[in-house]
Amino acid sequence: MSKLILKAIGDIDANVALINDLDLTVGPDEVLVSIEAAPINPVDFMLAAGTYGYRAQVPFALGSEGVGRVVEAGASVDASLVGRRVLIVPNYEQGTWSDQVVVAARNVVPVTDDGDPLQLAMVGINPLTAHLALTRYVDLKPGDWVGQNLGNSGVGQYVIALARHAGLKTLSVVRREEAAEKLRAAGADLVLVDGNDLGGRIAAALGENKLRLVLDGTGDATAGALAQAAEFEGTVVSYSSVTGQPVQVGLGDSIYRQLSLRGLWMVNWLQNASREELEKTYVELAELAAKAVVRADVEATYPLTDFRKAFEHARQQGRTGKVLFKQQ
Ligand SMILES: NC(=O)c1ccc[n+]([C@@H]2O[C@H](COP(=O)([O-])OP(=O)(O)OC[C@H]3O[C@@H](n4cnc5c(N)ncnc54)[C@H](OP(=O)(O)O)[C@@H]3O)[C@@H](O)[C@H]2O)c1
């Protein structure tokens, strides 16, 4: 049995270790989960580097989400969980980059036995973020338009799929034609590649329509171009900045057209949602993932032992899908 541990905050490659002497003693309120798959997300690198909204205490068990089977349940836990597939709710307690892991029972949600474990392993973070972005800020109705940059990211792909499922329309901006073609082939409504006169091309593509909601994941000028096409008093939600820059919405749009800027961190929802709401949300998202209504492209899987190759691959520019650890 192995597990990846971060020994110090900083460069993940220099500070990660694969340890084998795991304590798998199951307490009364805990379950032992055999991990099927666990993704590598940008948040994991940010956590290791100390640039995330949560400061990890080292030694820190890495891996923010995943899916697995319960192999043992503590004395106070419903014994019928044994054998069930569970989603590990994103938390900073036990990590998921592990063969087996002891998890507090409150941090697991039983999900469908059907479906691709790789897709189910990715339900905890990005689909939830897309779901919250589409449901918590603007009362969207079928036919409404949502604009986003980072369209081919995991979050972006789930925004497109969940929007489509709800009858909403999406206009997505990406930075490569190849990524645009993939999204169009997957059923995205409008996809534009960043470049000259993006604002003009967005307006032309939308015609008479306005964006009711703009989602910013890049922190670059594409959010400003999308905001120009937002309705009067429309909403811009910032959930990430891959460039490290603050939201770039033009002054004229924020003052004269009274756009609202809101922030989204799914961790806040996780900390405040009732158990009932949390379970309902994850069970529904897992069902959609199992039926391939929502999905994110997978580029590669690695065993834990190949973690250095997996990290390198996950950081590669222009990769076409997610990289996950998968139990062999
Ligand atoms: N607020 C929250 O609660 C929350 C929740 C989940 C995720 N996030 C954040 O959302 C972002 C996306 O996460 P993910 O897991 O969906 O990512 P992902 O699947 O790994 O995709 C990364 C995306 O970033 C793009 N990208 C990277 N560097 C860029 C740059 N300099 N300029 C423009 N685009 C760039 C990539 O485009 P190419 O394909 O062209 O390289 C790709 O579309 C991350 O920053 C993550 O931390 C936030």
The ligand as a Gaussian input file, in Angstrom:
#p B3LYP/6-31G(d) Opt

LIG

0 1
 N      -13.097000      28.362000      -7.764000
 C      -13.226000      27.048000      -7.634000
 O      -13.915000      26.552000      -6.744000
 C      -12.519000      26.154000      -8.627000
 C      -12.904000      24.815000      -8.731000
 C      -12.284000      24.012000      -9.694000
 C      -11.253000      24.532000     -10.483000
 N      -10.885000      25.826000     -10.291000
 C       -9.815000      26.405000     -11.116000
 O      -10.277000      26.391000     -12.443000
 C       -9.172000      26.335000     -13.330000
 C       -9.415000      25.209000     -14.318000
 O       -9.303000      23.969000     -13.630000
 P       -9.442000      22.603000     -14.461000
 O       -9.173000      21.471000     -13.560000
 O      -10.732000      22.669000     -15.193000
 O       -8.228000      22.814000     -15.485000
 P       -7.675000      21.851000     -16.599000
 O       -8.709000      20.881000     -17.047000
 O       -6.368000      21.339000     -16.134000
 O       -7.436000      22.877000     -17.829000
 C       -6.512000      23.910000     -17.747000
 C       -6.957000      24.989000     -18.714000
 O       -6.173000      26.165000     -18.519000
 C       -5.844000      26.688000     -19.794000
 N       -4.656000      27.540000     -19.588000
 C       -3.537000      27.220000     -18.923000
 N       -2.704000      28.286000     -18.888000
 C       -3.343000      29.292000     -19.545000
 C       -3.016000      30.643000     -19.854000
 N       -1.866000      31.186000     -19.479000
 N       -3.921000      31.370000     -20.533000
 C       -5.101000      30.856000     -20.936000
 N       -5.463000      29.568000     -20.661000
 C       -4.587000      28.817000     -19.984000
 C       -5.631000      25.467000     -20.655000
 O       -5.708000      25.802000     -22.006000
 P       -4.899000      24.958000     -23.139000
 O       -5.648000      23.657000     -23.310000
 O       -4.954000      25.828000     -24.331000
 O       -3.510000      24.735000     -22.619000
 C       -6.843000      24.634000     -20.186000
 O       -8.008000      25.082000     -20.830000
 C       -7.932000      26.133000     -12.468000
 O       -7.296000      27.368000     -12.286000
 C       -8.507000      25.636000     -11.158000
 O       -7.678000      25.917000     -10.069000
 C      -11.494000      26.651000      -9.415000

